[in-house]
Amino acid sequence: MPRKAVKIEDAKVTLPDGKMHFLSSGKGSPLLLLHPMGSSVYAWSKVIKSLAEEHTVYALDAMGQGDSDKPEKDYTIAEFANTVVNFMKVKGINKASLIGNSIGAVFATQIAASNPDIVDKLILVGCPCRETEQERKENLANMKNRYDEKSMPFPRTMETLKQSYTHVSPEFLKKVNEDLRKVGVWSYKTSIALNNYDIASALGKIRAKTLIVFGEKDMLRSKENAIKNYIKDSELVLIPDAGHVPQMDNPEAFLKVVQPFLK
C-alpha cells in the first residue's frame, strides 16, 4: 500500500518581537525542530515528512534568520530560546520534544534548562560546547575569518562547505548561500550571543531524557563526552558518513536513531 502523502503547512505566527516563519506537518505528539546557524527550515527538508508520520512537527526559522523577522534589538541565547517558548504558547503547545542542530541545540539546551516542564524529550545534534573563557576567546578571534568589515558572513565555497557537510554539490551550495544572504548580520549577532553563553551551566540543569547526536566527521565531536557527562543518563550516538548537519548528510541513518528515541 503506497504511503499517504504528507502535507506541509508554510506559515508565520506573530510573537512579541515580530513574525516567526515555520513549517508544520503531521499528527501526534508535538516535535519542534531548531536549525543550525545561518540556515533555515531547509535544514530539515530531508527528514520532516518522515518525522511527521508520528508527530505534529514544527520546523522554526529562528528570529533574524530564514523568513522570520529581524528584530530591532540584539538577542541573547535566553531571548532566542524565549521566542520558541512564546511560539509554543501561541500555538497552544503545553509540552513538546525538541531537536536542535548546532545553535539550535544551544537554544534547545536553554529551553530544557529554564523551562523543564514544557520539554518531553531532547535531542542535541552537533551541539557546540565552549566550556571555558579561553575557548570563547579563541572562537571570537576565529570569527574574523567568517565575516567582513560590516559583520556580513562571507559566502561559502565548495571547500568551506566540506568542513560542515560530507555531501556537497553546486546546487546545495547555492541554497546554503541563499540562506546566508537572508540571515546577513544576524549570523554575526547570533555568534556573539553564543560566545557570551554559559552552556556548561545550562547543560547541567537538563532533566529531560536526552539523546546527543554527532556526525562522525563533525569537527565539534571533541566535546561529545563532555556534553554527555553534564547531562545525567543521556545517550550518545554517532551518525556515519555525516558532518555537522547529519540529517542532511545521512537522513536515513539519522532517522534510524532519532525515531525510536522519540517513541
Secondary structure, 3 states (H helix, E strand, C coil): CCCCCCCCEEEEEEECCEEEEEEEECCCEEEEEECCCCCCHHHHCCCHHHHCCCEEEEEECCCCCCCCCCCCCCCCHHHHHHHHHHHHHHCCCCCEEEEEECHHHHHHHHHHHHCHHHEEEEEEECCCCCCCHHHHHHHHHHHHHCECCCCCECCCCHHHHCCCCCCCCHHHHHHHHHHHHHHCHHHHHHHHHHHCCCHHHHHCCCCCEEEEEEECCCHHHHHHHHHHHHCCCCEEEEECCCCCCHHHHCHHHHHHHHHHHHC
